[in-house]
Amino acid sequence: MSRELQSWFSGGGLADIGMAAAGLTPRFAVELDDAIAGVYRANLGNHCLTADVRNVELHSAPFWFHVSPPCTNASVAKRNNGETELDVGLAQAIVRGIERRSPWFSLENVWGYRTFESFRLILEALSNNGYNLAYWHLNSADYAVPQTRKRLILCASRVRRVVQPYPTHSKNPDLFALPWVGWHEAIADLVPTLPETQFAKWQLERLPEELIHQPKSCLVPGGNASSFSLRYQDEPSRTVGDVDRVGNLPRALLIEGTEQRGATVQHRGELDPSFTIKASIHKSVTRAYIPSGRVVAITPECLARFQAVPGWYRLSGKASLDCKVLGNGFPCLLAQALVEAQGITST
């Protein structure tokens, strides 16, 4: 059988790109938002249909059927989150696709989705149609993605036992795993071209004391994030989300002379003014004074790197659209690792 991939809720095709790298061939995709579907088509071909999956039927059983249903209502980032009739209706459409009995099936979502009736319906359908299945809570950073994006990953097969992808990277590296890929390493070649900006007042007020005593490059959350954790140059980025709109993108503080695995941040000239950062809870208290640094805007091109998108991928050039495509995407290297772990290329 041809290793044909069909995907639903396909977005900009990040899952399809990763799975194609592992040996599958994208043949059919469905995306509700036509602007997002246009980004898919610009990169992967015209086989992406703009449609609601509730009105779509699988006319044949592809080798691999993948779905990434909307995760908004299951996300911890949403207040008063809860399952809706739409979530259940989309799951019922997925069930109809499962009943075509493709050899392989996979699902990606936020971890909270496992508590939904929608997920129970999908599990029941897989069991009733003869699938072996397993699901895991995987951290993308463990698979060379420069982002600590944790997701529910389900894999099911009618032809063999499914296998969890083996982590290639670790926060605590050893003989079997490399160090996590840091955000700075991922965008080192873009750093000299990133536009300079300034921190918002709320960001300045929340910069930690540690930057006074040990200044170093760090990634600062965008938007008025409730969790204000900095990511230093050797750490992966925070989760890239579709709420990262223009103006709410993360910003990076780059300290002159910072080196990360051979890459050096571009220095200012001797006569160029240094950037002074001040932050305080009380107006009269200076909490941070950091000379010789740059504050730069993180661009959609950076977010693409944080999602392990290959260099040939073409963004739309519309920042709000590109942020949505990337924020909703399945990191390419994790999708690739999922398929490769099943050993289908050797069958």
C-alpha positions in Angstrom: 0.0 0.0 0.0 1.2 3.5 -0.8 2.2 5.4 2.3 -0.5 8.1 1.7 -1.1 10.7 4.4 -4.5 12.4 4.9 -4.8 15.0 7.5 -7.7 17.0 9.0 -7.4 20.3 10.8 -4.2 20.6 8.7 -3.3 24.2 9.4 -0.3 25.4 7.6 0.9 21.8 7.1 3.5 21.5 9.8 2.4 18.0 10.8 2.4 17.0 7.1 5.9 18.3 6.6 7.3 16.3 9.5 5.5 13.1 8.5 6.6 13.5 4.9 10.2 13.7 6.2 9.5 10.3 7.8 8.4 8.7 4.5 4.7 9.5 4.2 3.2 11.3 1.1 0.6 14.0 1.8 -2.3 13.5 -0.6 -5.3 15.1 1.0 -5.7 17.8 3.7 -8.7 19.7 5.2 -8.5 23.1 6.8 -11.5 25.3 7.7 -9.7 28.7 7.4 -9.1 29.5 3.8 -6.2 31.9 4.5 -4.4 29.2 6.5 -5.2 26.7 3.9 -3.6 29.1 1.4 -0.3 28.9 3.4 -0.6 25.1 3.3 -1.1 25.1 -0.5 1.8 27.5 -1.1 4.1 25.0 0.6 2.7 21.5 0.0 0.4 21.7 -3.0 -3.2 22.1 -4.0 -4.5 19.0 -2.3 -5.7 21.0 0.8 -9.4 21.5 0.8 -11.0 24.5 2.6 -13.9 22.8 4.4 -15.5 21.9 7.7 -14.5 18.3 8.5 -18.1 17.6 9.6 -19.0 17.9 5.9 -16.1 15.7 4.7 -15.9 12.0 4.2 -12.8 9.9 3.6 -13.5 8.3 0.3 -10.8 5.7 0.8 -8.7 4.5 3.7 -5.3 6.2 3.5 -2.2 4.6 4.9 -2.1 7.2 7.7 -4.9 9.4 8.9 -3.8 12.3 11.2 -6.0 14.8 13.0 -5.2 17.9 15.1 -8.7 19.1 16.3 -9.0 22.6 17.8 -7.6 22.7 21.3 -8.9 26.1 22.5 -11.5 24.7 24.9 -9.1 22.2 26.4 -6.2 24.7 26.9 -5.1 25.8 30.4 -4.6 29.2 28.9 -8.4 29.7 28.5 -10.5 30.7 31.5 -13.8 28.9 32.1 -12.7 26.3 29.6 -14.9 23.4 28.9 -16.1 21.1 26.1 -18.7 22.3 23.7 -21.1 20.8 21.2 -18.7 21.8 18.5 -15.9 19.8 20.1 -18.2 16.7 20.2 -19.4 17.2 16.6 -15.8 17.4 15.4 -15.0 14.2 17.3 -17.9 12.4 15.7 -16.6 13.4 12.3 -13.2 12.0 13.3 -15.0 8.8 14.3 -16.5 8.4 10.9 -13.0 8.8 9.4 -11.7 6.1 11.8 -14.4 3.7 10.7 -12.7 3.7 7.2 -10.0 1.6 9.1 -6.8 3.1 7.8 -3.7 1.1 9.0 -2.5 4.0 11.0 -4.1 6.9 12.9 -2.7 9.7 15.0 -4.0 12.7 17.0 -2.3 15.7 18.5 -3.8 18.1 21.0 -3.2 19.8 24.4 -3.0 17.4 27.3 -6.3 18.6 28.7 -8.1 17.2 25.7 -7.9 13.7 27.2 -10.5 14.6 29.8 -13.1 15.4 27.1 -16.0 13.3 26.0 -14.7 13.9 22.5 -11.5 12.0 23.3 -13.5 9.2 24.8 -15.5 8.8 21.6 -12.3 8.6 19.6 -10.8 6.0 21.9 -13.9 4.0 21.8 -14.0 4.1 18.0 -10.4 3.0 17.7 -11.0 0.1 20.0 -14.2 -1.0 18.2 -12.3 -0.9 14.8 -9.4 -3.2 15.9 -6.7 -0.6 16.6 -3.8 -1.1 19.0 -3.3 2.4 20.6 -1.3 4.4 23.1 -1.0 8.0 24.0 1.6 10.0 25.8 2.3 13.5 27.1 5.4 14.4 25.1 7.7 17.5 25.4 8.8 18.7 22.0 12.1 19.8 23.4 13.0 16.2 23.9 12.9 15.8 20.1 15.3 18.6 19.1 12.5 21.2 18.9 13.8 24.5 20.5 10.5 24.9 22.4 9.1 23.3 25.6 5.8 22.5 23.9 4.0 19.6 25.7 1.3 17.8 23.8 -1.0 14.9 24.0 0.1 12.5 21.2 -2.0 9.5 20.3 -0.9 6.8 17.9 -3.0 3.8 16.8 -2.4 1.0 14.4 -4.4 -2.0 13.0 -1.2 -3.7 11.8 1.2 -3.7 14.7 1.9 -2.5 18.2 2.6 1.3 18.4 5.9 2.6 19.8 6.5 5.8 21.8 9.1 8.0 20.1 12.4 7.7 21.9 13.7 11.1 23.2 16.9 12.3 21.4 17.4 15.3 23.7 17.1 16.0 27.4 17.2 18.8 29.9 19.7 16.6 31.7 21.8 15.1 28.9 23.6 11.8 29.2 25.2 9.2 27.0 21.8 8.6 25.3 20.4 12.1 24.9 21.8 15.4 23.7 21.2 18.8 25.5 18.0 20.6 24.6 18.3 23.0 21.7 18.3 26.6 23.0 16.2 29.3 21.4 19.3 31.4 20.7 21.0 28.6 18.8 17.9 28.2 16.7 17.9 31.8 15.5 21.5 32.8 15.8 21.8 33.6 12.1 18.7 35.8 12.3 19.9 37.8 15.4 21.8 40.6 13.5 18.7 41.3 11.4 16.1 41.4 14.2 14.5 44.8 14.6 15.3 46.7 17.8 12.5 47.5 20.2 11.9 48.3 23.8 10.3 46.4 26.7 6.8 47.4 27.7 6.3 48.9 31.1 4.8 45.7 32.5 7.8 43.7 31.2 10.3 46.1 32.8 8.5 45.9 36.1 8.8 42.1 36.1 12.4 41.6 35.1 14.1 39.6 37.9 16.9 40.8 40.2 19.3 38.2 38.9 19.8 40.2 35.7 21.6 42.9 37.8 24.3 40.4 39.0 24.5 38.1 36.0 23.3 39.8 32.8 22.8 37.3 30.0 20.6 37.0 26.9 17.1 36.0 27.6 13.7 35.6 25.9 10.9 37.6 27.6 7.2 36.6 27.2 5.0 38.7 25.0 1.5 39.7 25.9 0.7 40.3 29.6 1.6 36.8 30.5 0.4 35.4 33.8 3.5 33.2 34.0 6.6 35.4 33.5 9.4 32.9 33.2 12.4 34.0 31.3 14.2 31.6 28.9 18.0 32.1 28.9 20.1 31.6 25.7 20.7 27.9 26.2 17.1 27.0 27.0 14.2 26.3 24.6 11.6 28.9 24.1 8.2 28.9 25.9 5.3 27.4 24.0 4.6 29.3 20.8 0.8 30.0 20.9 -1.7 31.4 18.5 -2.2 34.2 20.9 1.2 35.6 19.9 -0.3 38.4 17.8 1.6 41.3 16.4 2.8 43.5 19.3 2.5 40.6 21.7 5.4 38.5 20.4 8.2 37.7 22.8 11.1 40.0 23.0 14.8 39.1 23.5 17.4 40.8 25.6 20.7 40.2 23.9 23.9 40.9 26.0 26.9 41.9 24.0 29.5 39.2 23.6 27.1 36.4 24.5 28.2 33.2 22.9 26.1 30.2 22.3 27.7 27.1 20.7 29.9 29.0 18.4 27.4 31.8 17.5 28.3 35.3 18.7 25.7 38.1 19.0 26.6 41.1 16.8 28.4 43.8 18.8 27.6 47.4 18.8 30.2 49.9 17.7 32.2 51.7 20.4 30.3 55.0 19.8 26.9 53.4 19.7 24.8 54.0 22.9 24.3 51.0 25.1 20.7 50.1 26.1 19.8 50.7 29.8 17.1 48.6 31.3 15.3 49.8 34.4 12.6 47.8 36.2 10.9 48.5 39.4 7.9 47.5 41.5 8.2 50.8 43.3 8.9 53.8 41.1 11.9 54.9 43.2 13.6 51.5 43.1 15.8 50.4 40.2 15.8 46.6 40.0 17.9 46.2 36.9 20.6 48.2 35.1 22.1 46.3 32.2 24.6 48.1 30.0 25.7 47.0 26.5 22.6 45.1 25.6 20.0 45.1 22.8 16.3 44.5 23.0 15.0 42.9 19.8 11.6 41.9 18.5 11.0 38.2 17.9 9.5 37.8 14.4 7.4 35.1 12.8 10.5 33.8 11.2 11.9 33.2 14.7 8.7 31.4 15.7 9.1 29.2 12.7 12.5 28.2 14.0 11.0 27.5 17.4 8.5 25.1 15.7 11.4 23.4 13.8 9.9 24.4 10.5 12.4 23.8 7.6 14.1 26.7 6.0 12.3 26.3 2.7 8.9 26.9 4.2 7.3 30.1 3.0 5.4 32.3 5.4 2.6 34.5 4.1 4.3 37.8 5.1 1.2 38.7 7.1 2.4 38.6 10.7 -1.0 37.9 12.4 -1.7 35.0 9.9 1.8 33.6 10.3 1.6 33.7 14.1 -1.7 31.8 13.9 -0.3 29.2 11.6 2.8 28.6 13.7 1.0 28.9 17.0 -1.5 26.1 16.1 1.1 23.9 14.4 2.4 20.4 15.3 6.2 20.8 15.6 7.7 19.2 12.5 10.5 17.3 14.2 8.0 15.8 16.7 5.7 14.7 14.0 8.6 13.1 12.1 9.8 11.3 15.3 6.3 9.9 15.8 6.2 8.3 12.4 9.8 7.1 12.4 9.3 5.4 15.7 6.8 3.0 14.1 9.4 1.6 11.7 7.1 1.8 8.7 9.9 2.7 6.3 11.3 -0.8 6.8 8.0 -2.7 6.0 
